[in-house]
Amino acid sequence: MKYKNHIKDRFLSYKDIFFMLFLIILLFIVGACLIISINFLPSPSVNLDLNKGSNPISNESEKNTISIVVSSTLSIEEVTLIYKPLILYLSKSTDKHVVLFTRKTYSEALEAMFSGDAQIGIIGSGAFFVDKNKLDLLAVPIINNKTYYKSYVIAENDNIKNISDLKGKTIAFTDPYSFAGYIILENYLKKNGLNLDFFSKHIFTFGIGSSIESIKEGLVDAATIDSNTYEQLKEKNPEIVKSLHIVWESPIEIPNPPIIVRKDMDHKTKLQFQKLFLNMDKNTEGKKVLNILGYDKYVEVRSDFFDPISDWLGKNNENKF
């Protein structure tokens, strides 16, 4: 009997051990999933110190820090790949510690500037125009020898040949603050006595990649895209757009996304960074950064640069949204 009790005790002991091992393994799996979700999946709001790596940093203010906000739905790895050379270039060329902020939407990016979290922004021209009285313009990139681009509507279905063929169908816009990705088409409909009910459904994807994927997955029939991105995809990733075609292009050209700053930014610092952007094409390191960004160079523009948007929206901007 004692022998049987001894065996029973041993059995319970092994059972406890296996249970503990199961808990440890479960906790490990849960922890691994959390790490993956934190470090690899795109997030709406990430602060990166690209001088030190791609780890999130705190919002503690530093006297010598200049923060740049960019609206992006890219992963941390992609943001780092594209913008780290620019951040390092600006840090190396100044006495400032330059930090990158990413925000998922244009409105979040603008809020980061208005709240003081960021002093410089790389945001769409439509977003700048909406709040241009609160911001100053530093420079505008030339892309493929142009300072302007167009808005396209693209589709995969061969039966969709023009905008009229989209009546009662679905469309993906990028961002409510995007001129090319939403505002101009929404206004085009208004100018023709229509509204968004022209489509059976519309969604906002907050990313061109997500918009294209929505078409390919059959979630929508069409999507908006800027001509710069479309041409870059045709050149560098033709397999992504080979099944797509343009069904509409904007009647006007849109200014390229500008470099913008807070109006209350220190004037000396503002001029320092403006000069850096404008002279990037004049040295070897700056040219490498421009090549990664896909730009020819940055230029200063006149005050009438955004007149195409102003003229399209009307004097009182009644049709802005």
Secondary structure, DSSP 8 states (H G I E B T S, - for coil): -HHHHHHHHHHHHHHHHHHHHHHHHHHHHHHHHHHHHHHTS--SEEEE-TTT-S-B------TTEEEEEEE--S-HHHHHHHHHHHHHHHHHHSSSEEEEEEESSHHHHHHHHHTTS-SEEE--HHHHHHTGGGEEEEEEEEBTTBSEE-EEEEES-TT--SGGGGTTSEEEES-TT-IIIIIHHHHHHHHTT--GGGSSEEEE-SSHHHHHHHHHTTS-SEEEEEHHHHHHHHHH-HHHHTT-EEEEE-SS-EE---EEEETTS-HHHHHHHHHHHHTGGGSHHHHHHHHHHT-SEEE---GGGGHHHHHHH-TT-TT--
